[in-house]
Each structure stands twice: as structure tokens, then as C-alpha cells.
Amino acid sequence: MPLDDTKANRSKTRAATNDVQHAAAWEYHEASLALRADEVRRTKAQAAAVKAGVLPDHLKFPRPVGTNEVVYADGVLVISVTVFAPIAGVDHAGYVEDLLKAGVKPALIKRLDKKHRTETRPAHKFTSSLVSA
């Protein structure tokens, strides 16, 4: 059964039907566990590196957008930082409220909102866990 069956069999849980699927499922599970553990480790290591003065505190003292510089170097290890432009967002409710206060008709706001609205792909987060038989 193909995995791209977006309409059929949505509620059915798949079980491995061959060794390749079983191995792939276990590899995904083990990689997911490692990723979660590594993220916790990286977060703790970053906090320790900031405290030790190895990394700059980017929350208290953010670098300007476009920065691409080495922040630590010794004879073996180099750590650099690259600062990307933030993603712009709009407080939609506040924006609509201000338009209404400015006298823009609600029907026009609704029509233009519908015309210019875009959607991103829905986020998919797969979580693996062990179950006892």
C-alpha cells in the first residue's frame, strides 16, 4: 500500500509487512530519540557556552541582520554566527480593527482579506514511541 494515499485509509495504522519497513520504522524511532536528546543537550551546551563567554548572548545583545562572523576560535574549533532577517508578521486582528476605525467598510475588508490570504502547508510532526506487547 503506497504511503501517499491522502484520502484513503487515513485512520488505519500501518504495521510493517516486510523487513525493510520494519527496519525503516526502527531507524526512524531511534533517530527521533537521538534528535530529542541532542536538542536538549545542545540547548544546555549553548547556555553553558554563553555563561562561559564562548558564545555571545544573542537574546540580550542581538547581532545585526547580515552578520556572518566567527565568535570563537582556538587551534581546533571554530564557531561562527550568521544572522538572518526575521520573518515579518502582521497582527491580523489589530490590523482589521484599525481599518474599521479608519472607516473602511467591513465587506471590503472581508473581500480583500479573502483575496490576499495564503496558507502554508499544514505542519506534520511524527512522534515515535515504544509500546509493550
MODELLER restraints for C-alpha pairs under 7 A, 6 or more apart:
rsr = mdl.restraints
at = mdl.atoms
rsr.add(forms.Gaussian(group=physical.xy_distance, feature=features.Distance(at['CA:16:A'], at['CA:22:A']), mean=5.16, stdev=0.5))
rsr.add(forms.Gaussian(group=physical.xy_distance, feature=features.Distance(at['CA:29:A'], at['CA:128:A']), mean=5.30, stdev=0.5))
rsr.add(forms.Gaussian(group=physical.xy_distance, feature=features.Distance(at['CA:49:A'], at['CA:55:A']), mean=5.50, stdev=0.5))
rsr.add(forms.Gaussian(group=physical.xy_distance, feature=features.Distance(at['CA:50:A'], at['CA:56:A']), mean=5.81, stdev=0.5))
rsr.add(forms.Gaussian(group=physical.xy_distance, feature=features.Distance(at['CA:50:A'], at['CA:57:A']), mean=5.80, stdev=0.5))
rsr.add(forms.Gaussian(group=physical.xy_distance, feature=features.Distance(at['CA:54:A'], at['CA:72:A']), mean=6.20, stdev=0.5))
rsr.add(forms.Gaussian(group=physical.xy_distance, feature=features.Distance(at['CA:55:A'], at['CA:71:A']), mean=6.41, stdev=0.5))
rsr.add(forms.Gaussian(group=physical.xy_distance, feature=features.Distance(at['CA:63:A'], at['CA:83:A']), mean=6.86, stdev=0.5))
rsr.add(forms.Gaussian(group=physical.xy_distance, feature=features.Distance(at['CA:64:A'], at['CA:83:A']), mean=6.84, stdev=0.5))
rsr.add(forms.Gaussian(group=physical.xy_distance, feature=features.Distance(at['CA:65:A'], at['CA:83:A']), mean=5.05, stdev=0.5))
rsr.add(forms.Gaussian(group=physical.xy_distance, feature=features.Distance(at['CA:65:A'], at['CA:84:A']), mean=5.48, stdev=0.5))
rsr.add(forms.Gaussian(group=physical.xy_distance, feature=features.Distance(at['CA:65:A'], at['CA:85:A']), mean=5.52, stdev=0.5))
rsr.add(forms.Gaussian(group=physical.xy_distance, feature=features.Distance(at['CA:66:A'], at['CA:82:A']), mean=6.91, stdev=0.5))
rsr.add(forms.Gaussian(group=physical.xy_distance, feature=features.Distance(at['CA:66:A'], at['CA:83:A']), mean=5.39, stdev=0.5))
rsr.add(forms.Gaussian(group=physical.xy_distance, feature=features.Distance(at['CA:66:A'], at['CA:84:A']), mean=6.04, stdev=0.5))
rsr.add(forms.Gaussian(group=physical.xy_distance, feature=features.Distance(at['CA:67:A'], at['CA:82:A']), mean=5.44, stdev=0.5))
rsr.add(forms.Gaussian(group=physical.xy_distance, feature=features.Distance(at['CA:67:A'], at['CA:83:A']), mean=5.16, stdev=0.5))
rsr.add(forms.Gaussian(group=physical.xy_distance, feature=features.Distance(at['CA:68:A'], at['CA:81:A']), mean=5.62, stdev=0.5))
rsr.add(forms.Gaussian(group=physical.xy_distance, feature=features.Distance(at['CA:68:A'], at['CA:82:A']), mean=4.32, stdev=0.5))
rsr.add(forms.Gaussian(group=physical.xy_distance, feature=features.Distance(at['CA:68:A'], at['CA:83:A']), mean=6.59, stdev=0.5))
rsr.add(forms.Gaussian(group=physical.xy_distance, feature=features.Distance(at['CA:69:A'], at['CA:80:A']), mean=5.45, stdev=0.5))
rsr.add(forms.Gaussian(group=physical.xy_distance, feature=features.Distance(at['CA:69:A'], at['CA:81:A']), mean=5.60, stdev=0.5))
rsr.add(forms.Gaussian(group=physical.xy_distance, feature=features.Distance(at['CA:69:A'], at['CA:82:A']), mean=6.73, stdev=0.5))
rsr.add(forms.Gaussian(group=physical.xy_distance, feature=features.Distance(at['CA:70:A'], at['CA:78:A']), mean=6.96, stdev=0.5))
rsr.add(forms.Gaussian(group=physical.xy_distance, feature=features.Distance(at['CA:70:A'], at['CA:79:A']), mean=5.85, stdev=0.5))
rsr.add(forms.Gaussian(group=physical.xy_distance, feature=features.Distance(at['CA:70:A'], at['CA:80:A']), mean=4.00, stdev=0.5))
rsr.add(forms.Gaussian(group=physical.xy_distance, feature=features.Distance(at['CA:70:A'], at['CA:81:A']), mean=6.34, stdev=0.5))
rsr.add(forms.Gaussian(group=physical.xy_distance, feature=features.Distance(at['CA:71:A'], at['CA:79:A']), mean=5.83, stdev=0.5))
rsr.add(forms.Gaussian(group=physical.xy_distance, feature=features.Distance(at['CA:71:A'], at['CA:80:A']), mean=5.26, stdev=0.5))
rsr.add(forms.Gaussian(group=physical.xy_distance, feature=features.Distance(at['CA:71:A'], at['CA:81:A']), mean=6.71, stdev=0.5))
rsr.add(forms.Gaussian(group=physical.xy_distance, feature=features.Distance(at['CA:72:A'], at['CA:78:A']), mean=5.63, stdev=0.5))
rsr.add(forms.Gaussian(group=physical.xy_distance, feature=features.Distance(at['CA:72:A'], at['CA:79:A']), mean=5.08, stdev=0.5))
rsr.add(forms.Gaussian(group=physical.xy_distance, feature=features.Distance(at['CA:72:A'], at['CA:80:A']), mean=6.85, stdev=0.5))
rsr.add(forms.Gaussian(group=physical.xy_distance, feature=features.Distance(at['CA:73:A'], at['CA:79:A']), mean=6.43, stdev=0.5))
rsr.add(forms.Gaussian(group=physical.xy_distance, feature=features.Distance(at['CA:100:A'], at['CA:106:A']), mean=6.79, stdev=0.5))
